[in-house]
Amino acid sequence: MPGKALAGIAVLGLTSLLAGCANGIENGALPSSPDITNQTGRIITLWNGSWIAALVVGVITWGLILWCVAVYRKRKGDNKLPVQTRANVPLELMYTIVPLLMIGVLFKYTAEDIAAITDTSETPDVQINVVGKQWSWDFNYIDDDVYDPGVQATLTGEEGVEETLPTLYLPVDERVEFTIDSRDVIHSFWIPAFLYKIDAVPGRTNTFQVIPTEEGLYQGKCAELCGEYHASMLFNVAVVSREEYDAHMEELRAAGYDGQIGVDEYSRDQVVQLTEDHEEAES
């Protein structure tokens, strides 16, 4: 009976693990491609290495527990008191030193990767300022001196909503430096496929650099609960060729979006009014 129970637990655990992997990035699994940016491969390697180490430790720990339960269990008819040991110095040293070594190794790789991911010492090819607001995003393309005012998404549940979202354009294979600001409350700028997010904090500018290396359309969202319409803070990310990127900059300029939209450009009430005006114009 105990054998069947253990087998059932093992099958349940394996099923849960496989189901979690199959559900994709929306449930926390990492994308399979390490080539989306110059950093995704590094992040995936660290993630997988950490999980492998955790699984090995788990297997060894559970194996030792089950082995002790099976080998040292009280037998029927055996009423003798087991040998009482006050201390076992080699064993105590082992379970103190080994975890410290494991944590040290994990810290080393984590610290190295975080330093590389957050490094902003390189000269960027493109500079973009992202301003979070309730409940959308403004994109300032600093080098081209144009901006794209984000309009709050209307989530209807119908197909085609993605096409109405603000779209951030990035040139492929070029180093992009993001400066992240907030106009009102704390937001969090997150592109799940890039495996990186960074907070947008009022009164503080956060910076990071990334090189998109695979053209495509990706999803972005706010990862910090920021008010009633937090779920509407969605945006698209279009990684395109330099020619397409330049063409989009000209489209913004032709639409009258010259200059930069400041962090304190609009109050919350003005943003709401702009959103309502835009919805009326589209209807």
C-alpha positions as CSV (number, residue, x, y, z in Angstrom):
1,M,0.0,0.0,0.0
2,P,2.7,2.6,0.8
3,G,4.4,1.7,-2.5
4,K,1.2,2.5,-4.4
5,A,0.8,5.8,-2.5
6,L,4.4,6.9,-3.3
7,A,3.9,5.9,-7.0
8,G,0.7,8.0,-7.0
9,I,2.4,11.0,-5.5
10,A,5.3,10.7,-8.1
11,V,2.9,10.5,-11.0
12,L,0.9,13.5,-9.7
13,G,4.1,15.6,-9.3
14,L,5.3,14.7,-12.8
15,T,1.9,15.5,-14.3
16,S,1.8,18.9,-12.6
17,L,5.4,19.7,-13.7
18,L,4.7,18.8,-17.4
19,A,1.3,20.7,-17.3
20,G,3.1,23.8,-16.0
21,C,5.7,23.6,-18.8
22,A,3.0,23.2,-21.4
23,N,0.9,26.2,-20.4
24,G,3.6,28.6,-21.6
25,I,4.9,32.0,-20.4
26,E,1.5,33.2,-19.1
27,N,1.8,30.8,-16.2
28,G,5.5,31.4,-15.5
29,A,7.2,29.0,-17.9
30,L,10.1,30.5,-19.9
31,P,10.0,30.8,-23.7
32,S,11.9,28.2,-25.6
33,S,13.9,30.6,-27.8
34,P,17.0,32.1,-26.3
35,D,17.5,34.4,-29.3
36,I,14.7,37.0,-28.7
37,T,17.2,39.4,-27.2
38,N,20.9,39.4,-26.3
39,Q,20.0,38.6,-22.7
40,T,17.3,35.9,-22.9
41,G,19.8,33.1,-23.4
42,R,21.7,34.1,-20.3
43,I,18.4,34.3,-18.3
44,I,17.1,31.0,-19.5
45,T,20.5,29.3,-18.6
46,L,20.4,30.7,-15.1
47,W,16.7,29.7,-14.7
48,N,17.3,26.2,-15.9
49,G,20.5,25.7,-13.9
50,S,18.7,26.9,-10.7
51,W,15.8,24.5,-11.3
52,I,18.1,21.6,-12.0
53,A,20.0,22.2,-8.8
54,A,16.8,22.5,-6.8
55,L,15.5,19.3,-8.3
56,V,18.7,17.4,-7.5
57,V,18.6,18.6,-3.9
58,G,14.9,17.7,-3.7
59,V,15.5,14.2,-5.0
60,I,18.4,13.6,-2.7
61,T,16.5,15.0,0.3
62,W,13.4,13.0,-0.3
63,G,15.4,9.9,-1.1
64,L,17.2,10.1,2.2
65,I,13.9,10.7,4.1
66,L,12.3,7.7,2.5
67,W,15.4,5.6,3.0
68,C,15.4,6.4,6.7
69,V,11.7,5.7,7.0
70,A,12.1,2.3,5.3
71,V,15.3,1.1,6.9
72,Y,15.0,2.5,10.4
73,R,11.3,2.1,11.0
74,K,10.2,0.2,14.1
75,R,9.7,-3.5,13.4
76,K,6.9,-5.6,14.7
77,G,7.9,-7.1,18.0
78,D,11.1,-5.0,18.4
79,N,10.7,-3.1,21.6
80,K,14.3,-2.2,22.2
81,L,15.2,1.5,22.5
82,P,17.5,2.7,19.6
83,V,21.0,3.9,20.3
84,Q,20.8,7.5,21.5
85,T,23.4,9.8,20.0
86,R,24.1,13.3,21.3
87,A,25.9,14.6,18.3
88,N,27.5,13.5,15.1
89,V,30.1,16.2,14.2
90,P,31.0,15.0,10.6
91,L,27.2,14.9,9.8
92,E,26.6,18.3,11.3
93,L,29.6,19.8,9.4
94,M,28.3,18.3,6.2
95,Y,24.8,19.7,6.4
96,T,26.2,23.1,7.3
97,I,29.0,23.4,4.8
98,V,27.3,21.8,1.8
99,P,24.3,24.2,1.8
100,L,26.7,27.1,2.2
101,L,28.7,26.0,-0.8
102,M,25.5,25.6,-2.9
103,I,24.3,29.0,-1.9
104,G,27.7,30.5,-2.8
105,V,27.7,28.9,-6.2
106,L,24.1,30.1,-6.9
107,F,25.0,33.6,-5.7
108,K,28.1,33.8,-7.9
109,Y,26.2,33.0,-11.1
110,T,23.2,35.2,-10.1
111,A,25.4,38.2,-9.3
112,E,27.3,37.8,-12.6
113,D,24.2,37.6,-14.7
114,I,22.4,40.5,-12.9
115,A,25.5,42.7,-13.4
116,A,25.5,41.8,-17.1
117,I,21.7,42.3,-17.6
118,T,21.6,45.7,-15.7
119,D,24.8,47.1,-17.3
120,T,24.2,50.4,-19.1
121,S,27.8,51.4,-19.8
122,E,27.6,50.7,-23.5
123,T,26.7,53.5,-25.9
124,P,23.2,52.9,-27.2
125,D,22.1,53.0,-30.8
126,V,18.6,54.1,-29.9
127,Q,17.2,55.9,-26.8
128,I,13.6,55.5,-25.8
129,N,11.8,57.1,-22.9
130,V,8.7,55.2,-21.6
131,V,6.3,57.0,-19.4
132,G,3.7,54.9,-17.4
133,K,0.4,56.5,-16.6
134,Q,-3.1,55.4,-15.5
135,W,-3.7,53.4,-17.6
136,S,-1.4,53.3,-20.6
137,W,2.1,54.2,-21.8
138,D,3.7,57.1,-23.7
139,F,6.7,56.3,-25.9
140,N,9.3,59.1,-26.5
141,Y,11.7,58.3,-29.3
142,I,14.5,60.6,-28.2
143,D,16.9,60.3,-31.1
144,D,14.1,61.1,-33.7
145,D,12.4,63.7,-31.5
146,V,9.0,62.2,-31.9
147,Y,6.5,60.6,-29.5
148,D,3.6,58.1,-29.5
149,P,0.9,59.0,-26.9
150,G,-0.6,55.8,-25.5
151,V,-4.3,55.5,-25.3
152,Q,-5.9,53.2,-22.7
153,A,-7.0,49.9,-24.2
154,T,-10.7,49.0,-24.3
155,L,-10.8,45.3,-23.4
156,T,-13.9,43.9,-25.0
157,G,-12.9,40.2,-25.2
158,E,-13.4,40.3,-29.0
159,E,-10.8,39.7,-31.7
160,G,-8.8,42.6,-33.0
161,V,-8.3,44.4,-29.7
162,E,-4.5,43.8,-30.0
163,E,-4.4,46.0,-33.0
164,T,-5.8,49.0,-31.0
165,L,-3.1,48.8,-28.4
166,P,-0.1,51.3,-28.2
167,T,2.8,49.8,-30.1
168,L,6.4,50.3,-29.2
169,Y,8.8,50.0,-32.2
170,L,12.3,48.7,-31.8
171,P,15.0,48.2,-34.5
172,V,16.3,44.7,-34.7
173,D,20.0,44.0,-33.7
174,E,20.5,47.5,-32.3
175,R,21.2,48.4,-28.7
176,V,18.2,50.2,-27.2
177,E,18.4,52.2,-24.0
178,F,15.2,52.6,-22.1
179,T,14.6,55.2,-19.5
180,I,11.4,54.4,-17.5
181,D,9.3,57.1,-15.7
182,S,5.9,57.3,-14.1
183,R,3.4,60.1,-14.3
184,D,1.3,59.2,-11.3
185,V,1.7,55.9,-9.3
186,I,4.1,52.9,-9.4
187,H,3.8,50.9,-12.6
188,S,6.0,48.1,-13.9
189,F,7.2,47.9,-17.5
190,W,7.2,44.3,-18.6
191,I,7.8,42.5,-21.9
192,P,7.4,38.9,-20.9
193,A,9.2,37.5,-24.0
194,F,12.3,39.6,-23.1
195,L,12.3,38.0,-19.6
196,Y,12.8,41.4,-18.0
197,K,10.7,44.0,-16.2
198,I,11.5,47.2,-14.4
199,D,9.4,49.4,-12.2
200,A,8.2,52.9,-13.2
201,V,8.4,54.9,-10.0
202,P,7.2,58.5,-9.6
203,G,10.1,60.9,-9.2
204,R,12.7,58.3,-10.1
205,T,14.1,57.3,-13.6
206,N,15.1,53.7,-14.1
207,T,17.3,52.6,-17.0
208,F,18.2,49.4,-18.8
209,Q,19.6,48.4,-22.2
210,V,18.7,45.5,-24.5
211,I,19.4,44.4,-28.0
212,P,16.3,42.8,-29.7
213,T,17.7,40.1,-32.0
214,E,14.6,38.5,-33.4
215,E,12.0,40.3,-35.5
216,G,8.3,39.9,-34.5
217,L,5.4,41.2,-32.5
218,Y,5.5,40.7,-28.8
219,Q,3.2,41.6,-25.9
220,G,3.8,44.0,-23.1
221,K,1.9,44.8,-19.9
222,C,2.1,46.5,-16.5
223,A,3.2,44.1,-13.8
224,E,2.3,46.3,-10.8
225,L,-1.2,46.6,-9.6
226,C,-1.8,50.3,-10.2
227,G,-5.5,51.0,-9.9
228,E,-8.9,50.2,-11.3
229,Y,-7.9,49.6,-15.0
230,H,-4.5,48.0,-14.3
231,A,-5.5,45.1,-16.6
232,S,-5.9,47.6,-19.5
233,M,-2.2,48.7,-19.4
234,L,-1.3,46.5,-22.4
235,F,0.9,47.3,-25.3
236,N,2.6,45.7,-28.3
237,V,6.3,45.6,-29.1
238,A,7.2,45.4,-32.8
239,V,10.8,44.5,-33.4
240,V,11.4,45.5,-37.0
241,S,14.1,46.3,-39.5
242,R,15.8,49.7,-39.5
243,E,13.9,50.7,-42.6
244,E,10.5,49.9,-41.0
245,Y,11.6,51.6,-37.8
246,D,12.5,54.8,-39.7
247,A,9.3,54.7,-41.7
248,H,7.3,54.5,-38.4
249,M,9.2,57.5,-37.1
250,E,8.2,59.5,-40.2
251,E,4.5,58.4,-39.7
252,L,4.6,59.8,-36.2
253,R,6.1,63.0,-37.4
254,A,3.5,63.3,-40.2
255,A,0.7,62.8,-37.6
256,G,2.0,65.8,-35.6
257,Y,3.7,64.0,-32.8
258,D,6.9,66.1,-32.9
259,G,9.0,66.7,-29.8
260,Q,8.7,64.8,-26.5
261,I,5.8,64.3,-24.2
262,G,6.9,65.2,-20.7
263,V,6.5,63.2,-17.5
264,D,4.3,65.9,-16.1
265,E,2.6,66.7,-19.4
266,Y,-0.9,65.6,-18.5
267,S,-2.8,65.3,-15.3
268,R,-4.8,62.1,-14.6
269,D,-8.1,63.9,-15.6
270,Q,-6.6,65.1,-18.9
271,V,-5.4,61.5,-19.7
272,V,-9.0,60.2,-19.1
273,Q,-10.4,63.0,-21.3
274,L,-7.9,62.2,-24.1
275,T,-8.9,58.5,-23.9
276,E,-12.6,59.4,-24.1
277,D,-12.0,61.8,-27.1
278,H,-10.0,59.0,-28.9
279,E,-12.8,56.5,-28.4
280,E,-15.4,58.9,-29.6
281,A,-13.3,59.6,-32.7
282,E,-12.9,55.9,-33.5
283,S,-16.6,55.2,-33.1
